[in-house]
Amino acid sequence: MSLRLIIFDVDGLLLDTERVWKSAWQEAAGSLHLQLDPDGFDLLVGKTGQDYENGLSAILGSRCGVRQFMEEMRRVGMEKLKTELRLKPGAKDILKYLEQNGIPRAIATVTCRELTEERLKRMNIFSLFSHICCGDEIQRRKPFPDIYLKVLEMTGCPPENALVLEDSPVGVEAAWRAGIPCIMIPDITAPGPNEQKRADAVVSSLSEAKKKIEERLYEV
């Protein structure tokens, strides 16, 4: 089947945000006089809502309230993102390649629309997407498939004609539940057995993902 749509995650995939948030995790811990293992942040990547709070509570124990830590980390992280936000290597190249080959691009991110649009515009890639679906526009976030199913509905593209690019296990699971082929480009969280099985491929960079897309486009 022909490739008619590429759906991109944003944080950790197009934008190098996870490393900024990991730095904010460490700075927030310092400002609250906590000694936290930096790897604790890695365990929470991709989790949202109650799952995130439960995981953070287990890490903090009785040393600090979850809400207090989350507020301090968010304060630090939002300030850092104003000056430290960067595109992931290969992001602009793969987007331009898809544009030149006439393949539509869409966004599916758990981040709210206001922040998503501001960041994509600041990185000068907003205009390269035909459709954007954000976390504040769906009821259930990844790993539920809702956001990917909504993008398919928005674009009128069948799942077999689409391809998802994801960096996190929950994103890979969401694409798999939606029946859309997926390439995983891990950021902070390494792929486990489920991701190895559910993703069509696991590659080390967006440049490698571009090569996989080229292979698919020129399949006989």
Backbone as CSV, one residue per row, in Angstrom:
resi,resn,N_x,N_y,N_z,CA_x,CA_y,CA_z,C_x,C_y,C_z
1,MET,0.845,-1.204,0.000,0.000,0.000,0.000,0.877,1.249,0.000
2,SER,0.399,2.278,-0.648,1.190,3.504,-0.759,1.197,4.276,0.551
3,LEU,2.250,5.045,0.740,2.412,5.854,1.937,1.788,7.220,1.706
4,ARG,0.747,7.539,2.476,0.006,8.774,2.258,0.084,9.762,3.417
5,LEU,0.670,9.371,4.540,0.697,10.251,5.706,1.773,9.799,6.686
6,ILE,2.552,10.762,7.188,3.497,10.508,8.282,3.014,11.289,9.492
7,ILE,2.849,10.605,10.622,2.382,11.238,11.859,3.545,11.303,12.843
8,PHE,3.849,12.496,13.313,4.976,12.722,14.212,4.515,12.984,15.640
9,ASP,5.170,12.344,16.591,5.148,12.811,17.971,6.019,14.077,18.010
10,VAL,6.027,14.783,19.127,6.812,16.023,19.207,7.917,15.937,20.258
11,ASP,7.540,15.840,21.517,8.524,15.877,22.604,9.397,14.634,22.590
12,GLY,10.709,14.849,22.448,11.643,13.745,22.402,11.819,13.154,21.018
13,LEU,10.978,13.585,20.074,11.043,13.056,18.713,11.474,14.140,17.740
14,LEU,10.733,15.237,17.680,11.109,16.398,16.861,11.847,17.448,17.678
15,LEU,11.383,17.643,18.912,11.984,18.644,19.792,12.743,17.962,20.922
16,ASP,13.925,18.476,21.229,14.776,17.883,22.256,14.372,18.401,23.627
17,THR,13.143,18.063,24.031,12.589,18.571,25.285,12.899,17.679,26.480
18,GLU,13.008,16.376,26.261,13.154,15.477,27.403,14.440,15.738,28.184
19,ARG,15.509,16.096,27.467,16.764,16.377,28.173,16.669,17.680,28.969
20,VAL,15.866,18.614,28.459,15.629,19.844,29.214,14.857,19.530,30.493
21,TRP,13.840,18.689,30.366,13.056,18.336,31.548,13.867,17.501,32.543
22,LYS,14.779,16.694,32.047,15.624,15.934,32.962,16.535,16.877,33.743
23,SER,17.030,17.900,33.085,17.827,18.906,33.778,16.974,19.649,34.798
24,ALA,15.710,19.938,34.431,14.794,20.607,35.367,14.502,19.723,36.575
25,TRP,14.411,18.423,36.344,14.212,17.458,37.445,15.340,17.585,38.464
26,GLN,16.561,17.635,37.966,17.714,17.718,38.862,17.778,19.065,39.576
27,GLU,17.469,20.143,38.842,17.497,21.472,39.463,16.385,21.622,40.500
28,ALA,15.201,21.080,40.203,14.097,21.142,41.162,14.452,20.373,42.425
29,ALA,15.071,19.210,42.253,15.496,18.426,43.416,16.482,19.228,44.265
30,GLY,17.423,19.912,43.610,18.398,20.716,44.334,17.766,21.857,45.099
31,SER,16.825,22.543,44.447,16.202,23.694,45.111,15.340,23.275,46.294
32,LEU,14.868,22.026,46.278,14.062,21.505,47.385,14.900,20.677,48.361
33,HIS,16.226,20.714,48.177,17.170,20.029,49.056,16.937,18.523,49.092
34,LEU,16.695,17.964,47.891,16.488,16.528,47.764,17.646,15.906,47.003
35,GLN,17.974,14.695,47.345,18.948,13.921,46.578,18.192,12.839,45.811
36,LEU,17.997,13.089,44.508,17.257,12.152,43.669,18.162,11.586,42.595
37,ASP,18.017,10.311,42.339,18.749,9.664,41.254,18.227,10.220,39.928
38,PRO,19.104,10.770,39.065,18.648,11.282,37.766,17.901,10.247,36.946
39,ASP,18.225,8.967,37.159,17.545,7.913,36.408,16.081,7.783,36.808
40,GLY,15.712,8.362,37.946,14.308,8.339,38.343,13.438,9.043,37.328
41,PHE,13.973,10.093,36.725,13.243,10.812,35.676,12.941,9.885,34.512
42,ASP,13.924,9.064,34.131,13.765,8.163,32.988,12.594,7.212,33.187
43,LEU,12.373,6.793,34.430,11.302,5.844,34.713,9.922,6.447,34.488
44,LEU,9.839,7.775,34.507,8.540,8.444,34.391,8.266,8.992,32.998
45,VAL,9.259,8.935,32.104,9.082,9.464,30.747,7.932,8.747,30.050
46,GLY,7.026,9.517,29.497,5.885,8.953,28.778,4.660,8.728,29.638
47,LYS,4.833,8.745,30.956,3.682,8.569,31.840,2.953,9.901,32.013
48,THR,1.652,9.835,32.166,0.856,11.045,32.359,-0.162,10.814,33.469
49,GLY,-0.722,11.909,33.955,-1.819,11.814,34.918,-1.461,11.060,36.176
50,GLN,-2.387,10.178,36.587,-2.230,9.461,37.846,-1.039,8.520,37.832
51,ASP,-0.737,7.938,36.683,0.424,7.041,36.601,1.708,7.790,36.914
52,TYR,1.814,9.023,36.390,3.000,9.836,36.666,3.073,10.178,38.155
53,GLU,1.958,10.602,38.724,1.949,10.998,40.134,2.258,9.818,41.040
54,ASN,1.730,8.661,40.709,2.015,7.474,41.526,3.495,7.110,41.466
55,GLY,4.079,7.186,40.263,5.492,6.877,40.117,6.372,7.875,40.856
56,LEU,6.009,9.146,40.749,6.776,10.188,41.438,6.649,10.050,42.950
57,SER,5.463,9.703,43.419,5.248,9.512,44.855,6.132,8.398,45.391
58,ALA,6.279,7.338,44.617,7.126,6.229,45.045,8.586,6.648,45.135
59,ILE,9.012,7.539,44.235,10.396,8.012,44.235,10.651,8.988,45.386
60,LEU,9.695,9.887,45.604,9.878,10.917,46.636,9.688,10.376,48.046
61,GLY,8.807,9.406,48.199,8.511,8.905,49.533,7.944,10.009,50.404
62,SER,8.447,10.108,51.618,7.950,11.123,52.561,8.801,12.391,52.551
63,ARG,9.774,12.461,51.626,10.711,13.593,51.647,10.112,14.881,51.098
64,CYS,9.106,14.743,50.216,8.541,15.936,49.582,7.174,15.576,49.015
65,GLY,6.275,16.539,49.005,4.967,16.313,48.414,5.054,16.265,46.895
66,VAL,4.236,15.423,46.282,4.231,15.289,44.830,3.906,16.611,44.157
67,ARG,2.872,17.284,44.622,2.459,18.551,44.007,3.550,19.609,44.118
68,GLN,4.194,19.665,45.277,5.255,20.654,45.477,6.395,20.419,44.490
69,PHE,6.783,19.156,44.337,7.882,18.856,43.424,7.481,19.137,41.975
70,MET,6.271,18.740,41.598,5.806,18.948,40.234,5.745,20.438,39.883
71,GLU,5.287,21.235,40.806,5.200,22.675,40.563,6.586,23.296,40.391
72,GLU,7.531,22.876,41.235,8.888,23.422,41.132,9.563,22.957,39.843
73,MET,9.382,21.693,39.492,9.975,21.183,38.262,9.374,21.874,37.045
74,ARG,8.073,22.093,37.056,7.431,22.768,35.932,7.928,24.207,35.817
75,ARG,8.066,24.884,36.959,8.559,26.262,36.937,9.944,26.332,36.306
76,VAL,10.821,25.452,36.751,12.189,25.436,36.233,12.202,25.040,34.761
77,GLY,11.456,23.984,34.424,11.461,23.478,33.059,10.910,24.464,32.051
78,MET,9.830,25.146,32.385,9.235,26.109,31.459,10.182,27.269,31.193
79,GLU,10.918,27.686,32.207,11.902,28.755,32.017,13.040,28.288,31.118
80,LYS,13.501,27.067,31.345,14.610,26.543,30.549,14.209,26.375,29.077
81,LEU,12.964,25.961,28.840,12.516,25.748,27.466,12.433,27.044,26.663
82,LYS,12.341,28.174,27.351,12.304,29.456,26.649,13.622,29.736,25.925
83,THR,14.717,29.194,26.448,16.031,29.496,25.871,16.786,28.257,25.387
84,GLU,16.395,27.067,25.866,17.174,25.861,25.570,16.505,24.913,24.584
85,LEU,15.332,25.279,24.078,14.629,24.402,23.148,15.386,24.278,21.834
86,ARG,15.559,23.034,21.366,16.263,22.774,20.111,15.533,21.678,19.339
87,LEU,15.711,21.676,18.019,15.237,20.570,17.200,16.143,19.364,17.399
88,LYS,15.574,18.174,17.304,16.394,16.971,17.319,17.163,16.890,16.006
89,PRO,18.360,16.321,16.017,19.130,16.180,14.780,18.339,15.450,13.694
90,GLY,18.354,15.999,12.499,17.667,15.379,11.378,16.214,15.763,11.217
91,ALA,15.661,16.542,12.165,14.237,16.887,12.115,13.888,17.697,10.873
92,LYS,14.610,18.779,10.645,14.314,19.638,9.503,14.533,18.886,8.189
93,ASP,15.549,18.053,8.149,15.879,17.318,6.932,14.762,16.349,6.542
94,ILE,14.236,15.576,7.507,13.199,14.605,7.184,11.900,15.297,6.796
95,LEU,11.598,16.418,7.438,10.375,17.153,7.100,10.450,17.742,5.698
96,LYS,11.581,18.289,5.352,11.763,18.848,4.014,11.717,17.747,2.958
97,TYR,12.295,16.602,3.275,12.276,15.472,2.343,10.833,15.038,2.057
98,LEU,10.032,14.920,3.112,8.642,14.514,2.929,7.858,15.563,2.154
99,GLU,8.126,16.824,2.436,7.465,17.901,1.702,7.803,17.820,0.213
100,GLN,9.060,17.628,-0.094,9.501,17.560,-1.486,8.903,16.365,-2.226
101,ASN,8.588,15.304,-1.476,8.017,14.112,-2.092,6.487,14.070,-1.990
102,GLY,5.908,15.166,-1.531,4.456,15.284,-1.516,3.748,14.402,-0.517
103,ILE,4.415,14.058,0.576,3.799,13.217,1.610,3.339,14.099,2.765
104,PRO,2.040,14.159,3.042,1.521,15.000,4.124,2.104,14.612,5.481
105,ARG,2.242,15.603,6.344,2.770,15.409,7.686,1.737,15.887,8.708
106,ALA,1.578,15.137,9.789,0.666,15.513,10.861,1.373,15.363,12.205
107,ILE,0.804,16.021,13.213,1.332,15.982,14.578,0.323,15.293,15.483
108,ALA,0.818,14.433,16.394,-0.008,13.830,17.438,0.794,13.891,18.734
109,THR,0.474,14.846,19.597,1.261,15.072,20.812,0.369,15.235,22.026
110,VAL,0.833,14.788,23.181,0.057,14.950,24.412,0.158,16.373,24.951
111,THR,1.086,17.159,24.458,1.219,18.560,24.884,0.026,19.368,24.383
112,CYS,-0.365,20.392,25.129,-1.521,21.194,24.742,-1.241,21.981,23.452
113,ARG,-2.314,22.407,22.783,-2.164,23.079,21.495,-1.405,24.400,21.619
114,GLU,-1.697,25.185,22.645,-1.048,26.490,22.773,0.472,26.350,22.790
115,LEU,0.983,25.454,23.638,2.432,25.266,23.727,2.988,24.610,22.471
116,THR,2.241,23.649,21.920,2.708,22.956,20.718,2.900,23.936,19.568
117,GLU,1.890,24.760,19.306,1.990,25.707,18.192,3.106,26.718,18.426
118,GLU,3.219,27.207,19.668,4.271,28.195,19.958,5.650,27.617,19.706
119,ARG,5.870,26.381,20.115,7.193,25.777,19.978,7.499,25.415,18.530
120,LEU,6.515,24.899,17.815,6.748,24.570,16.408,7.025,25.823,15.591
121,LYS,6.321,26.902,15.914,6.563,28.166,15.211,7.947,28.719,15.550
122,ARG,8.331,28.603,16.808,9.644,29.109,17.214,10.771,28.345,16.527
123,MET,10.542,27.062,16.255,11.536,26.247,15.572,11.388,26.300,14.048
124,ASN,10.443,27.109,13.578,10.224,27.317,12.133,9.829,26.050,11.383
125,ILE,9.003,25.205,12.010,8.528,24.003,11.329,6.999,23.897,11.355
126,PHE,6.317,24.848,11.941,4.863,24.786,12.068,4.181,24.651,10.707
127,SER,4.658,25.387,9.737,4.021,25.405,8.416,4.202,24.101,7.642
128,LEU,5.038,23.199,8.142,5.316,21.957,7.439,4.303,20.856,7.764
129,PHE,3.288,21.168,8.588,2.288,20.181,8.973,0.900,20.603,8.509
130,SER,0.159,19.627,7.992,-1.197,19.914,7.517,-2.233,19.754,8.621
131,HIS,-1.955,18.892,9.598,-2.899,18.650,10.686,-2.142,18.487,12.001
132,ILE,-2.758,18.982,13.077,-2.170,18.884,14.411,-3.256,18.460,15.387
133,CYS,-2.975,17.436,16.176,-3.890,16.999,17.231,-3.112,16.974,18.542
134,CYS,-3.693,17.574,19.579,-2.966,17.768,20.839,-3.688,17.104,22.016
135,GLY,-2.968,17.009,23.121,-3.477,16.300,24.286,-4.714,16.892,24.903
136,ASP,-4.916,18.206,24.752,-6.100,18.842,25.318,-7.307,18.733,24.392
137,GLU,-7.178,17.947,23.319,-8.270,17.793,22.367,-8.808,16.357,22.318
138,ILE,-8.328,15.522,23.214,-8.787,14.135,23.309,-9.057,13.804,24.768
139,GLN,-9.839,12.743,25.000,-10.168,12.356,26.376,-9.109,11.437,26.976
140,ARG,-8.613,10.505,26.183,-7.643,9.528,26.697,-6.319,9.702,25.952
141,ARG,-5.256,9.838,26.717,-3.939,10.050,26.124,-3.235,8.726,25.861
142,LYS,-2.110,8.807,25.166,-1.297,7.613,24.936,-0.995,6.942,26.285
143,PRO,-1.051,5.628,26.369,-0.987,4.619,25.304,-2.317,4.282,24.633
144,PHE,-3.422,4.950,25.010,-4.659,4.730,24.276,-4.484,5.256,22.849
145,PRO,-5.172,4.670,21.893,-4.952,5.026,20.489,-5.709,6.257,20.020
146,ASP,-6.465,6.899,20.925,-7.405,7.952,20.528,-6.787,9.039,19.650
147,ILE,-5.603,9.519,20.029,-5.020,10.649,19.301,-4.651,10.256,17.869
148,TYR,-4.201,9.029,17.682,-3.856,8.576,16.333,-5.104,8.290,15.505
149,LEU,-6.123,7.744,16.143,-7.379,7.523,15.438,-8.004,8.846,15.006
150,LYS,-7.863,9.874,15.848,-8.410,11.175,15.490,-7.658,11.781,14.308
151,VAL,-6.332,11.619,14.272,-5.565,12.130,13.136,-5.985,11.431,11.847
152,LEU,-6.211,10.121,11.916,-6.686,9.396,10.733,-8.031,9.936,10.279
153,GLU,-8.905,10.232,11.242,-10.216,10.794,10.914,-10.075,12.176,10.282
154,MET,-9.187,12.997,10.842,-8.971,14.355,10.336,-8.454,14.351,8.899
155,THR,-7.599,13.393,8.598,-6.935,13.372,7.293,-7.622,12.463,6.281
156,GLY,-8.499,11.584,6.751,-9.142,10.634,5.858,-8.204,9.560,5.356
157,CYS,-7.134,9.317,6.095,-6.131,8.335,5.676,-6.374,6.991,6.365
158,PRO,-6.416,5.895,5.626,-6.527,4.573,6.258,-5.252,4.266,7.058
159,PRO,-5.365,3.487,8.120,-4.184,3.213,8.956,-3.038,2.552,8.206
160,GLU,-3.356,1.691,7.247,-2.296,0.990,6.520,-1.520,1.905,5.570
161,ASN,-2.063,3.088,5.292,-1.374,4.045,4.422,-0.620,5.117,5.208
162,ALA,-0.655,5.004,6.540,0.018,5.973,7.402,1.246,5.334,8.045
163,LEU,2.085,6.180,8.621,3.261,5.732,9.357,3.487,6.680,10.516
164,VAL,3.677,6.131,11.707,3.924,6.927,12.914,5.405,6.906,13.240
165,LEU,5.938,8.056,13.649,7.290,8.144,14.197,7.164,8.501,15.672
166,GLU,7.704,7.656,16.542,7.564,7.809,17.988,8.886,7.561,18.697
167,ASP,9.035,8.166,19.876,10.244,7.939,20.662,9.986,7.156,21.944
168,SER,8.732,7.082,22.400,8.462,6.499,23.714,7.664,5.203,23.619
169,PRO,7.793,4.329,24.613,7.017,3.091,24.631,5.511,3.322,24.588
170,VAL,5.007,4.319,25.331,3.559,4.564,25.323,3.088,5.022,23.947
171,GLY,3.939,5.760,23.232,3.587,6.201,21.886,3.543,5.044,20.909
172,VAL,4.514,4.144,21.028,4.536,2.957,20.170,3.290,2.111,20.420
173,GLU,2.921,1.960,21.686,1.725,1.173,22.012,0.463,1.828,21.454
174,ALA,0.383,3.161,21.538,-0.784,3.870,21.005,-0.916,3.650,19.499
175,ALA,0.197,3.742,18.778,0.175,3.517,17.331,-0.222,2.084,17.016
176,TRP,0.314,1.136,17.781,0.005,-0.281,17.582,-1.476,-0.541,17.811
177,ARG,-2.043,0.055,18.856,-3.475,-0.119,19.132,-4.330,0.494,18.026
178,ALA,-3.822,1.546,17.394,-4.557,2.190,16.301,-4.384,1.458,14.981
179,GLY,-3.523,0.454,14.950,-3.300,-0.313,13.737,-2.438,0.385,12.707
180,ILE,-1.610,1.333,13.159,-0.756,2.101,12.253,0.687,1.618,12.385
181,PRO,1.359,1.316,11.291,2.783,0.966,11.363,3.582,2.082,12.043
182,CYS,4.634,1.715,12.759,5.380,2.693,13.554,6.876,2.425,13.479
183,ILE,7.633,3.504,13.378,9.085,3.451,13.545,9.420,4.129,14.859
184,MET,10.173,3.448,15.701,10.573,4.020,16.987,11.982,4.574,16.894
185,ILE,12.138,5.818,17.347,13.444,6.449,17.465,13.625,6.779,18.950
186,PRO,14.160,5.878,19.757,14.210,6.081,21.201,14.985,7.343,21.579
187,ASP,14.480,8.017,22.607,15.168,9.203,23.130,15.825,8.822,24.453
188,ILE,15.147,9.012,25.547,15.712,8.679,26.851,15.408,7.228,27.229
189,THR,14.200,6.758,26.901,13.784,5.408,27.292,14.116,4.397,26.205
190,ALA,14.912,3.418,26.546,15.287,2.377,25.584,14.099,1.464,25.299
191,PRO,14.027,0.910,24.089,12.916,0.015,23.761,13.021,-1.304,24.514
192,GLY,11.876,-1.791,24.966,11.822,-3.096,25.602,11.300,-4.132,24.630
193,PRO,11.009,-5.329,25.098,10.520,-6.394,24.219,9.241,-6.025,23.468
194,ASN,8.315,-5.327,24.150,7.065,-4.957,23.486,7.305,-4.006,22.322
195,GLU,8.183,-3.023,22.521,8.459,-2.067,21.454,9.181,-2.746,20.286
196,GLN,10.088,-3.634,20.606,10.801,-4.363,19.559,9.824,-5.180,18.719
197,LYS,8.784,-5.678,19.357,7.806,-6.515,18.662,6.766,-5.684,17.914
198,ARG,6.325,-4.575,18.519,5.213,-3.819,17.955,5.633,-2.793,16.911
199,ALA,6.848,-2.278,17.017,7.325,-1.313,16.031,7.798,-2.032,14.774
200,ASP,7.559,-1.418,13.621,8.070,-1.989,12.373,9.592,-1.961,12.347
201,ALA,10.156,-0.932,12.986,11.612,-0.806,13.074,11.964,0.056,14.265
202,VAL,13.128,-0.176,14.842,13.691,0.678,15.890,15.019,1.193,15.353
203,VAL,15.139,2.513,15.226,16.344,3.105,14.651,16.910,4.144,15.614
204,SER,18.126,4.578,15.348,18.834,5.425,16.305,18.635,6.921,16.089
205,SER,18.060,7.321,14.953,17.957,8.749,14.666,16.878,9.006,13.618
206,LEU,16.503,10.269,13.484,15.564,10.663,12.434,16.173,10.453,11.049
207,SER,17.472,10.565,10.961,18.143,10.312,9.680,17.985,8.855,9.262
208,GLU,18.074,7.948,10.247,17.861,6.534,9.953,16.396,6.267,9.609
209,ALA,15.491,6.972,10.284,14.069,6.832,9.963,13.794,7.290,8.538
210,LYS,14.451,8.354,8.110,14.304,8.851,6.740,14.708,7.777,5.732
211,LYS,15.767,7.044,6.016,16.204,5.973,5.121,15.147,4.866,5.036
212,LYS,14.517,4.559,6.176,13.467,3.546,6.179,12.276,3.999,5.338
213,ILE,11.953,5.289,5.422,10.850,5.821,4.628,11.196,5.784,3.149
214,GLU,12.426,6.110,2.808,12.877,6.040,1.416,12.726,4.621,0.878
215,GLU,13.097,3.643,1.685,12.981,2.249,1.263,11.529,1.888,0.991
216,ARG,10.645,2.379,1.851,9.224,2.080,1.685,8.650,2.766,0.449
217,LEU,9.094,3.984,0.193,8.589,4.721,-0.971,8.992,4.061,-2.284
218,TYR,10.152,3.434,-2.289,10.659,2.872,-3.532,10.530,1.354,-3.601
219,GLU,9.683,0.803,-2.723,9.406,-0.625,-2.810,8.664,-0.920,-4.111
220,VAL,9.042,-2.015,-4.735,8.371,-2.406,-5.995,7.165,-3.273,-5.657
